[in-house]
């Protein structure tokens, strides 16, 4: 339950609702952002945030909710919805009542998600590839098995070689695309500078992810980061 002096963030594990109350200002917006990102990376599925008890003297601070939603939209099965009677937040779907927000969430088909918690060991990439193959077969996107396996191998191997922390591999379909993410517990972000010179060993993993995916990125979260990518069948032709 992250808090600061003026702002309270309360999580309801049974319903998937987060309540944010008190005063939202420049100093507390970081607390709110970190709490929501932490919740979204640790539990798959959309999140409903009840801001009925939240107020601010600076309308610009409401942008933190749009910032969080933009950060997670390409994660597997992630989204952010608001119960916001004031309709003050921009770029986030909002309803004036909590019942309305929960009804909208219930009307949305539950996303299929596969998750594996892995240790940073040599065999981790093999387990992650198996998860991708299982998901692609289950969701009818077998043409994404190979590029998805390439991407997840590089993501996992980066954790094994650099972060050296336990990790969570998650994937989910959306429309005809495959969304893949690996969450670790290192704050060190990957740095992609394009094609590595031929005389330099290594450094080509991010290039492979960049090549097989339409979009990819890394999002800092409390206690680590999420590296994600989105793959489309038509890009593999």
C-alpha positions as CSV (number, residue, x, y, z in Angstrom):
1,X,0.0,0.0,0.0
2,X,2.3,2.8,-1.2
3,X,1.7,6.2,0.4
4,X,3.2,9.6,0.8
5,X,2.2,12.4,3.1
6,X,-0.8,13.5,1.1
7,X,-1.7,10.6,-1.2
8,X,-2.9,7.0,-0.4
9,X,-2.9,4.1,-2.9
10,X,-4.9,1.1,-1.7
11,X,-5.0,-2.2,-3.6
12,X,-7.9,-4.7,-3.5
13,X,-6.5,-8.1,-4.4
14,X,-9.9,-9.7,-4.6
15,X,-11.4,-7.3,-7.2
16,X,-8.5,-5.9,-9.1
17,X,-9.4,-2.4,-8.1
18,X,-6.9,0.2,-6.9
19,X,-8.2,3.2,-5.0
20,X,-6.2,6.5,-5.1
21,X,-7.2,9.2,-2.7
22,X,-5.9,12.4,-1.1
23,X,-4.1,15.1,-3.0
24,X,-2.3,14.4,-6.3
25,X,0.5,16.8,-6.8
26,X,4.0,16.8,-8.4
27,X,5.5,15.1,-5.4
28,X,2.9,12.3,-5.1
29,X,2.5,11.6,-8.8
30,X,5.6,9.4,-8.8
31,X,4.2,7.4,-5.9
32,X,1.0,6.8,-7.9
33,X,2.8,5.9,-11.1
34,X,5.1,3.4,-9.4
35,X,2.2,1.8,-7.6
36,X,0.2,1.3,-10.7
37,X,3.1,0.1,-12.8
38,X,4.1,-2.3,-10.1
39,X,0.5,-3.7,-9.9
40,X,0.3,-4.1,-13.7
41,X,3.6,-5.9,-14.1
42,X,2.9,-8.3,-11.2
43,X,-0.7,-9.2,-12.2
44,X,-1.9,-9.7,-15.8
45,X,-5.1,-8.1,-17.0
46,X,-6.6,-4.6,-17.0
47,X,-6.6,-2.5,-13.9
48,X,-9.5,-0.3,-12.6
49,X,-8.4,2.7,-10.7
50,X,-10.9,4.5,-8.5
51,X,-10.0,8.2,-8.2
52,X,-13.3,9.3,-6.7
53,X,-11.5,10.4,-3.5
54,X,-8.6,12.1,-5.4
55,X,-8.2,15.9,-5.8
56,X,-5.5,18.2,-7.1
57,X,-4.7,21.9,-7.5
58,X,-2.8,21.3,-10.7
59,X,-4.8,19.7,-13.5
60,X,-1.6,18.6,-15.3
61,X,-0.9,16.0,-12.6
62,X,-3.8,14.0,-13.9
63,X,-1.6,13.1,-16.8
64,X,0.1,10.5,-14.7
65,X,-2.8,8.1,-15.5
66,X,-2.4,8.6,-19.3
67,X,1.3,8.1,-18.9
68,X,0.9,4.8,-17.2
69,X,-1.7,3.6,-19.7
70,X,0.6,4.5,-22.6
71,X,3.5,2.7,-20.9
72,X,1.6,-0.6,-20.6
73,X,-0.6,-0.8,-23.7
74,X,1.8,-3.1,-25.5
75,X,2.4,-5.3,-22.5
76,X,0.6,-8.7,-22.7
77,X,-3.1,-8.3,-21.5
78,X,-2.5,-5.0,-19.8
79,X,-4.7,-1.8,-19.7
80,X,-5.8,0.9,-17.4
81,X,-9.4,2.1,-16.8
82,X,-10.7,4.8,-14.4
83,X,-13.6,5.4,-12.2
84,X,-13.4,9.2,-12.5
85,X,-16.6,11.2,-11.9
86,X,-14.7,14.4,-12.8
87,X,-13.5,13.1,-16.2
88,X,-10.3,15.0,-15.4
89,X,-7.8,12.5,-16.8
90,X,-7.1,12.4,-20.5
91,X,-6.4,9.5,-22.8
92,X,-7.8,6.9,-20.3
93,X,-11.2,5.2,-20.6
94,X,-13.3,6.5,-17.7
95,X,-16.7,5.9,-16.1
96,X,-18.4,8.1,-13.5
97,X,-19.1,5.2,-11.2
98,X,-17.1,2.2,-10.0
99,X,-20.0,-0.1,-11.0
100,X,-19.9,1.3,-14.5
101,X,-16.1,0.7,-14.8
102,X,-16.4,-2.8,-13.5
103,X,-19.3,-3.6,-15.8
104,X,-17.2,-2.4,-18.8
105,X,-14.4,-4.6,-17.6
106,X,-16.6,-7.6,-17.2
107,X,-18.0,-7.1,-20.7
108,X,-14.5,-7.3,-22.2
109,X,-13.5,-10.9,-23.1
110,X,-10.9,-12.2,-20.7
111,X,-7.5,-12.1,-22.4
112,X,-5.7,-15.4,-22.8
113,X,-2.4,-15.2,-20.9
114,X,0.5,-17.6,-20.4
115,X,3.1,-16.9,-17.7
116,X,6.3,-18.6,-16.5
117,X,8.5,-17.6,-13.5
118,X,12.1,-18.5,-14.4
119,X,15.4,-18.4,-12.6
120,X,18.4,-16.8,-14.4
121,X,20.0,-20.0,-15.6
122,X,21.1,-21.4,-18.9
123,X,17.9,-23.5,-19.5
124,X,15.6,-20.5,-19.0
125,X,15.5,-19.5,-22.7
126,X,14.5,-23.1,-23.6
127,X,11.5,-22.9,-21.2
128,X,10.5,-19.5,-22.6
129,X,10.6,-20.8,-26.2
130,X,8.4,-23.7,-25.1
131,X,5.9,-21.2,-23.7
132,X,5.9,-19.2,-26.9
133,X,5.3,-22.4,-29.0
134,X,2.5,-23.4,-26.7
135,X,0.8,-20.0,-26.9
136,X,1.2,-19.7,-30.7
137,X,-0.4,-23.1,-31.3
138,X,-3.2,-22.4,-28.8
139,X,-4.0,-19.0,-30.3
140,X,-3.7,-19.9,-34.0
141,X,-0.7,-17.8,-34.8
142,X,1.8,-20.6,-35.5
143,X,3.6,-18.4,-38.0
144,X,4.8,-16.3,-35.0
145,X,6.4,-19.2,-33.2
146,X,9.8,-18.7,-34.8
147,X,10.0,-14.9,-34.5
148,X,8.5,-15.0,-31.0
149,X,11.0,-17.6,-30.0
150,X,13.9,-15.5,-31.3
151,X,12.6,-12.4,-29.4
152,X,12.0,-14.2,-26.1
153,X,15.4,-16.0,-26.3
154,X,17.2,-12.7,-26.5
155,X,15.1,-11.1,-23.7
156,X,15.7,-14.0,-21.4
157,X,19.4,-14.4,-22.2
158,X,19.8,-10.7,-21.5
159,X,18.4,-11.3,-18.0
160,X,20.6,-14.3,-17.5
161,X,23.8,-12.5,-18.7
162,X,23.2,-9.0,-17.2
163,X,20.3,-8.7,-14.7
164,X,20.9,-12.1,-13.1
165,X,17.6,-12.0,-11.2
166,X,14.5,-14.1,-11.3
167,X,12.2,-13.2,-14.1
168,X,8.6,-13.5,-15.3
169,X,7.9,-14.3,-18.9
170,X,4.4,-13.4,-20.0
171,X,2.6,-13.5,-23.4
172,X,-0.9,-12.9,-24.7
173,X,-2.6,-12.5,-28.1
174,X,-4.4,-9.3,-29.1
175,X,-6.3,-9.2,-32.3
176,X,-3.8,-11.1,-34.6
177,X,-0.7,-9.9,-32.8
178,X,1.5,-11.6,-30.1
179,X,2.6,-9.5,-27.2
180,X,5.6,-10.8,-25.2
181,X,7.2,-9.4,-22.1
182,X,9.9,-10.3,-19.7
183,X,10.0,-8.7,-16.3
184,X,13.2,-8.8,-14.2
185,X,14.5,-7.1,-11.0
186,X,17.3,-5.0,-12.4
187,X,17.0,-1.3,-13.1
188,X,19.6,-1.5,-15.9
189,X,17.8,-0.8,-19.2
190,X,18.9,-2.3,-22.5
191,X,20.6,0.1,-24.9
192,X,20.1,-0.4,-28.6
193,X,22.4,1.5,-30.9
194,X,21.8,-0.3,-34.2
195,X,23.9,-2.8,-36.0
196,X,27.1,-3.8,-34.0
197,X,30.4,-3.7,-35.9
198,X,31.4,-7.2,-37.2
199,X,34.6,-7.2,-35.1
200,X,32.6,-6.8,-31.9
201,X,31.4,-10.0,-30.3
202,X,27.9,-9.9,-28.9
203,X,25.5,-6.9,-28.9
204,X,23.2,-8.3,-31.6
205,X,20.4,-9.5,-29.3
206,X,18.5,-6.3,-29.3
207,X,18.9,-6.1,-33.1
208,X,17.2,-9.4,-33.5
209,X,14.3,-8.2,-31.3
210,X,14.1,-5.1,-33.4
211,X,14.1,-7.1,-36.6
212,X,11.4,-9.6,-35.8
213,X,9.0,-7.2,-33.9
214,X,6.9,-4.3,-35.0
215,X,7.4,-2.5,-31.7
216,X,9.6,-3.2,-28.7
217,X,10.8,-1.3,-25.6
218,X,11.8,-1.3,-22.0
219,X,9.7,0.2,-19.2
220,X,11.2,1.0,-15.8
221,X,9.0,-0.3,-12.9
222,X,9.6,-0.5,-9.2
223,X,12.3,-3.0,-8.5
224,X,13.2,-3.6,-12.1
225,X,11.9,-3.3,-15.6
226,X,9.7,-4.9,-18.2
227,X,11.1,-5.5,-21.7
228,X,8.4,-6.1,-24.2
229,X,7.7,-6.6,-27.9
230,X,4.8,-6.9,-30.3
231,X,4.9,-9.3,-33.3
232,X,2.4,-9.4,-36.3
233,X,2.1,-12.3,-38.8
234,X,2.1,-10.0,-41.8
235,X,5.5,-8.6,-40.8
236,X,7.0,-12.1,-41.1
237,X,6.3,-12.5,-44.9
